[in-house]
Amino acid sequence: MRMLSLTAVLSGTATFSAVMAMAQEDRGAAVRSVIDGQLTAFASGDLPRAYAAASRSIRGQLGSADRFGQLMRAGFPMVWDARRVSYLPLTESRPLRQRVLVRDAEGLTHVLEYDMVQADGAWKIDGLRTLPAVGLATPA
């Protein structure tokens, strides 16, 4: 009887692990979709769509898509014309963090870290920072 119980526990643990891995994959795909959408919006000059990907907190601080665009253009020019985007593993933290390698129009690689929050069932970008790219090879 004890063997059966242990088997059931181990089986339940494996199932729980599989469910958690699937949830992380789904979360990662949703986060990547939001970031991809914002990068596409920047590339096409669609500031309202890029602004819509930002969290309520960010939108509240900036007040308009135009001000958001000015901030992004000045502080993160590599997102305006990202030539290549590669995603690193999602960091399970609070806030959820997604690191992204971005190659800009000049061929330089930048490491960006997006803070993500969930609001009303949708992922939103709640922060962005550049990180040192020391030791990283440029993606082919």
C-alpha positions as a Markdown table, in Angstrom:
| # | Residue | x | y | z |
|---|---|---|---|---|
| 1 | Met | 0.0 | 0.0 | 0.0 |
| 2 | Arg | 2.9 | 2.4 | 0.8 |
| 3 | Met | 4.4 | 1.7 | -2.6 |
| 4 | Leu | 1.1 | 2.7 | -4.3 |
| 5 | Ser | 0.9 | 5.9 | -2.3 |
| 6 | Leu | 4.5 | 6.8 | -3.1 |
| 7 | Thr | 3.9 | 6.1 | -6.8 |
| 8 | Ala | 0.8 | 8.3 | -6.7 |
| 9 | Val | 2.7 | 11.1 | -5.1 |
| 10 | Leu | 5.5 | 10.9 | -7.6 |
| 11 | Ser | 3.1 | 10.7 | -10.5 |
| 12 | Gly | 1.3 | 13.8 | -9.1 |
| 13 | Thr | 4.5 | 15.7 | -8.7 |
| 14 | Ala | 5.5 | 14.9 | -12.3 |
| 15 | Thr | 2.0 | 16.0 | -13.5 |
| 16 | Phe | 2.3 | 19.3 | -11.5 |
| 17 | Ser | 5.8 | 19.9 | -12.9 |
| 18 | Ala | 4.5 | 19.4 | -16.5 |
| 19 | Val | 1.6 | 21.7 | -15.9 |
| 20 | Met | 3.9 | 24.4 | -14.4 |
| 21 | Ala | 6.2 | 24.0 | -17.4 |
| 22 | Met | 3.3 | 24.4 | -19.8 |
| 23 | Ala | 2.1 | 27.5 | -17.9 |
| 24 | Gln | 5.6 | 29.0 | -18.1 |
| 25 | Glu | 5.7 | 28.3 | -21.9 |
| 26 | Asp | 2.2 | 29.9 | -22.3 |
| 27 | Arg | 3.3 | 32.9 | -20.2 |
| 28 | Gly | 6.5 | 33.3 | -22.2 |
| 29 | Ala | 4.7 | 33.1 | -25.5 |
| 30 | Ala | 2.2 | 35.8 | -24.3 |
| 31 | Val | 5.0 | 38.1 | -23.1 |
| 32 | Arg | 7.0 | 37.7 | -26.3 |
| 33 | Ser | 3.9 | 38.5 | -28.3 |
| 34 | Val | 3.4 | 41.8 | -26.4 |
| 35 | Ile | 7.0 | 42.8 | -26.9 |
| 36 | Asp | 7.0 | 41.8 | -30.6 |
| 37 | Gly | 3.8 | 43.8 | -31.1 |
| 38 | Gln | 5.3 | 46.9 | -29.6 |
| 39 | Leu | 8.5 | 46.5 | -31.6 |
| 40 | Thr | 6.4 | 46.1 | -34.8 |
| 41 | Ala | 4.4 | 49.2 | -33.8 |
| 42 | Phe | 7.5 | 51.2 | -33.4 |
| 43 | Ala | 8.9 | 50.0 | -36.7 |
| 44 | Ser | 5.7 | 51.1 | -38.5 |
| 45 | Gly | 5.4 | 54.4 | -36.6 |
| 46 | Asp | 2.2 | 53.4 | -34.9 |
| 47 | Leu | 2.7 | 55.1 | -31.5 |
| 48 | Pro | -0.8 | 54.5 | -30.2 |
| 49 | Arg | -0.4 | 50.8 | -30.7 |
| 50 | Ala | 3.1 | 50.8 | -29.1 |
| 51 | Tyr | 1.7 | 52.9 | -26.2 |
| 52 | Ala | -1.2 | 50.5 | -25.7 |
| 53 | Ala | 1.4 | 47.7 | -24.8 |
| 54 | Ala | 2.6 | 49.8 | -21.8 |
| 55 | Ser | 1.1 | 49.3 | -18.4 |
| 56 | Arg | -1.4 | 51.6 | -16.8 |
| 57 | Ser | 1.3 | 52.9 | -14.6 |
| 58 | Ile | 3.6 | 53.9 | -17.5 |
| 59 | Arg | 0.7 | 55.4 | -19.4 |
| 60 | Gly | -0.3 | 57.4 | -16.3 |
| 61 | Gln | 3.2 | 58.8 | -15.9 |
| 62 | Leu | 3.5 | 59.9 | -19.5 |
| 63 | Gly | 0.0 | 60.8 | -20.4 |
| 64 | Ser | 0.1 | 60.4 | -24.2 |
| 65 | Ala | 1.4 | 58.3 | -27.0 |
| 66 | Asp | 3.4 | 61.2 | -28.3 |
| 67 | Arg | 5.3 | 61.7 | -25.0 |
| 68 | Phe | 5.8 | 58.0 | -24.8 |
| 69 | Gly | 7.3 | 58.1 | -28.3 |
| 70 | Gln | 9.6 | 60.9 | -27.4 |
| 71 | Leu | 10.9 | 59.1 | -24.3 |
| 72 | Met | 11.4 | 55.9 | -26.3 |
| 73 | Arg | 13.1 | 57.6 | -29.2 |
| 74 | Ala | 15.5 | 59.4 | -26.8 |
| 75 | Gly | 16.2 | 56.6 | -24.3 |
| 76 | Phe | 15.8 | 53.4 | -26.4 |
| 77 | Pro | 16.6 | 54.2 | -30.1 |
| 78 | Met | 17.4 | 50.6 | -30.8 |
| 79 | Val | 13.7 | 49.7 | -30.4 |
| 80 | Trp | 12.7 | 52.0 | -33.3 |
| 81 | Asp | 14.5 | 50.1 | -35.9 |
| 82 | Ala | 15.2 | 46.7 | -34.4 |
| 83 | Arg | 16.7 | 44.5 | -37.2 |
| 84 | Arg | 16.9 | 41.3 | -35.2 |
| 85 | Val | 15.3 | 40.2 | -32.0 |
| 86 | Ser | 16.2 | 37.1 | -29.9 |
| 87 | Tyr | 14.6 | 36.2 | -26.6 |
| 88 | Leu | 16.5 | 34.9 | -23.6 |
| 89 | Pro | 14.8 | 32.7 | -21.0 |
| 90 | Leu | 11.9 | 34.3 | -19.1 |
| 91 | Thr | 12.9 | 35.2 | -15.5 |
| 92 | Glu | 10.3 | 34.1 | -13.0 |
| 93 | Ser | 10.3 | 36.9 | -10.6 |
| 94 | Arg | 8.1 | 39.8 | -9.5 |
| 95 | Pro | 7.8 | 41.5 | -11.8 |
| 96 | Leu | 8.2 | 38.9 | -14.5 |
| 97 | Arg | 11.3 | 39.8 | -16.5 |
| 98 | Gln | 12.1 | 39.1 | -20.2 |
| 99 | Arg | 15.5 | 39.8 | -21.5 |
| 100 | Val | 15.8 | 40.5 | -25.2 |
| 101 | Leu | 18.8 | 40.8 | -27.5 |
| 102 | Val | 18.2 | 43.5 | -30.1 |
| 103 | Arg | 20.4 | 44.2 | -33.1 |
| 104 | Asp | 19.9 | 47.8 | -34.3 |
| 105 | Ala | 20.2 | 49.4 | -37.7 |
| 106 | Glu | 24.0 | 49.8 | -37.2 |
| 107 | Gly | 24.5 | 46.2 | -36.4 |
| 108 | Leu | 25.1 | 46.7 | -32.7 |
| 109 | Thr | 23.6 | 44.2 | -30.2 |
| 110 | His | 21.8 | 45.5 | -27.1 |
| 111 | Val | 20.5 | 43.6 | -24.1 |
| 112 | Leu | 17.1 | 44.9 | -23.0 |
| 113 | Glu | 15.2 | 43.8 | -19.9 |
| 114 | Tyr | 11.5 | 44.2 | -19.9 |
| 115 | Asp | 9.4 | 44.2 | -16.7 |
| 116 | Met | 6.0 | 42.7 | -17.4 |
| 117 | Val | 2.8 | 42.9 | -15.3 |
| 118 | Gln | -0.5 | 41.3 | -15.9 |
| 119 | Ala | -3.6 | 43.5 | -15.7 |
| 120 | Asp | -7.1 | 42.5 | -16.6 |
| 121 | Gly | -5.8 | 39.2 | -18.0 |
| 122 | Ala | -3.3 | 40.7 | -20.4 |
| 123 | Trp | 0.4 | 41.2 | -20.2 |
| 124 | Lys | 1.7 | 44.8 | -20.3 |
| 125 | Ile | 5.2 | 46.3 | -20.3 |
| 126 | Asp | 5.9 | 48.0 | -17.0 |
| 127 | Gly | 9.5 | 48.9 | -17.4 |
| 128 | Leu | 12.5 | 48.7 | -19.7 |
| 129 | Arg | 16.2 | 49.0 | -19.1 |
| 130 | Thr | 19.4 | 48.3 | -21.0 |
| 131 | Leu | 21.9 | 45.9 | -19.5 |
| 132 | Pro | 25.6 | 45.5 | -20.2 |
| 133 | Ala | 26.3 | 43.3 | -23.2 |
| 134 | Val | 29.7 | 42.3 | -21.9 |
| 135 | Gly | 30.7 | 38.8 | -23.1 |
| 136 | Leu | 27.8 | 38.4 | -25.6 |
| 137 | Ala | 28.5 | 37.4 | -29.1 |
| 138 | Thr | 26.4 | 39.1 | -31.8 |
| 139 | Pro | 23.7 | 36.8 | -32.9 |
| 140 | Ala | 24.1 | 35.6 | -36.5 |
